[in-house]
Amino acid sequence: MAGNKKIFVTGATGFIGSWLTRRLHEAGFEVGVMNRADSSPWRIQDLIGHLSVYDGDLADTQAVEKAVSDFKPEIIFHLATYYTVEHKPEEIPNLIKTNVLGTVNLLEAAKNSRVNLFVNTSSCFVYKQKNVPLTENDELSPINLYAATKLQAEEACTYYAQTFGLPAVTLRLFPPYGPADNERKLIPFMIRNFLENKTPDLTTGKQQWDFVYVQDILDAYFRLISTQLQGKHQVFNIGTGNAVSIREVADNIREIIHSDVEPNWGKVQHRKNEVWFTSANISKANALLNWQPKTSLNQGLSATVEWYKKHWTRVKS
């Protein structure tokens, strides 16, 4: 399958990026990664000796150019991101440097090295909220500064595609979950509390979100390796098409763990920019990528719980 294809991954030490890096390596691809000095490689520590590692920050234009020109990838999977729900003033520089400047640096390097495909990772939170599944052509209205920077990154992809003919794809991910996620995220937070027999403080739990399992997300990236797409910058929703309430997710986790702990619903106030409903229309990804999720919520949560039972003591951000 892989042949001699070389793929460059950013965000390789992160939640989704680490799983993608691992699967690419196992499939026989030659993988290059960008490693920031302050990032922890614990998720891929066992793979480091099998990867081409380039030290540097995505905000460093020359470092990015050198890494890409030296590695000469055919495909770049860009997953590095700086994420925050409600930003603090001191976080603004990192949001801009990583999500905007870092993406532009990568696009410039990809253009100069004549990369065959640039795959950008974005978020469902760039959309204006609706009470029905969202299509790629729906109105955009970022819910926070993080989403605004992701939209700027998408616009940069369009610019490089239109101006320089760089083939580009953006995957707009709906809320991802799975093993080795950041413990501050909602699902790992609930799992840890239930495993430790603690009562988690939560909002009302009435929000309905389209949670998509990490291995299904990886399938979408892999589809892009072998799919020939028409058009210069294509955008795809990656979700399940099914929104479930936070309360339903909590009940499912409790059942898997056999926990009698009842969350303290309503203890945490809702955010001003609360997302009450988000769900993906995935017909485009299904039609053009032949992609659809395979993992049910119960299957995904069961696998995630099992991972945390074994590993939660060493989970880091």
Summary of the structure (lengths in Angstrom):
residues: 317
radius of gyration: 19.1
end to end distance: 33.1
largest distance: 58.1
contacts: 1055
relative contact order: 0.13
helix: 44%
strand: 17%
